[in-house]
Amino acid sequence: MTAKTADAPADVEAATVEVHDVHKWYGSHRVLDGVDLTVRPGEVTVILGPSGSGKSTLLRVINHLEKPEIGHVSINGEPIGVKRHGDRLKELSERAILTQRGRIGFVFQNFNLFPHLTVLDNVAAAPVATGRLGRPEAQELARELLGRVGLADKTGAYPRQLSGGQQQRVAIARALALRPGVILFDEPTSALDPELVGEVLAVIRDLASSGTTLVIVTHEIGFAREIADRVVFIDGGKIIEQGPPSEVLDTPRHERTRDFLSKVL
């Protein structure tokens, strides 16, 4: 597989993501230990690793939901959450960070939909709140995106009236509403019943073919093999190895990767 920038929507610039020597710890526990990673525009990068390896924390550092103790992340060359001040990095204001996050879609494990809003308003909320679109235009966009994820008939429903798979598809539509250059997925199928996993993976598969830059934390090895341009294996907060799925999943070089895959395949 190769990066698919040619098919990206005309109004969206597929982003380059660069993680520069990121360290993160909680108390004495080091969660990320010198992570360097570059995701090219339009590339689909799948992150694998055991529970507690730092996968989800890495995603949260990318959009600055978690602040690294050392290192930083940049999107299209722009540092996220910080600005350069001489040879140092200084934390941005919360307003500036929120503006940056508007260019980074995030799909959580547990949907995080607003229970008091309809499906339509859940998707339209962010473009209105950020001032990018007026309410009528945002709702028109929301209808378009809900159609794209197969939920055109659910615009007036509330999250509690939907299945888990439908809620996650709404969450994906919501992430798309700000036309992000990159979308981060944190175990997007882990909260779903097995029979609902396929419908969510189908939507992500469609996104991958559109040329959007995707970074996906998942335990779905077969899906990773099918969709990924690159697989990254993390353990103990370190990237152990990375490469095309045919290399990392079929002929892993590192013993730790082989051990992990032997338990999940």
Secondary structure by P-SEA (a helix, b strand, c coil): cccccccccccccbbbbbbcbbbbbccccccccbbbbbbcccbbbbbbbccccaaaaaaaaaaccccccccccccccccccccccccccccccaaaaaaaaccbbbbcccccccccccaaaaaaaaaaaaccccaaaaaaaaaaaaaaaccccccccccccccaaaaaaaaaaaaacccccbbbbccccccccccaaaaaaaaaaaaaaaccbbbbbccaaaaaaccccbbbbbccccccccccccccccccccaaaaaaaaacc
